């Protein structure tokens, strides 16, 4: 059975992902407070998460362009 936790594989990536979260929220015009954002609309949270995923995929694609087997 797969482990479906939200634990980071690389713990040092947490700060970079947090920074990306705030940058994406700002780009979308969504106000995030440091810490818990329980008042955040589900739609806004989904927009932030979707845009983070999109950016991470773009970064990975750029890195793979230079990779040759």
Rosetta blueprint (number, residue, H / E / L):
1 X L
2 X L
3 X L
4 X L
5 X L
6 X L
7 X L
8 X L
9 X L
10 X L
11 X H
12 X H
13 X H
14 X H
15 X H
16 X H
17 X H
18 X H
19 X H
20 X H
21 X H
22 X H
23 X H
24 X H
25 X H
26 X H
27 X H
28 X H
29 X L
30 X L
31 X L
32 X L
33 X L
34 X L
35 X L
36 X L
37 X L
38 X L
39 X L
40 X L
41 X L
42 X H
43 X H
44 X H
45 X H
46 X H
47 X H
48 X H
49 X H
50 X H
51 X H
52 X H
53 X H
54 X H
55 X H
56 X H
57 X H
58 X H
59 X H
60 X H
61 X H
62 X H
63 X H
64 X H
65 X H
66 X L
67 X L
68 X L
69 X L
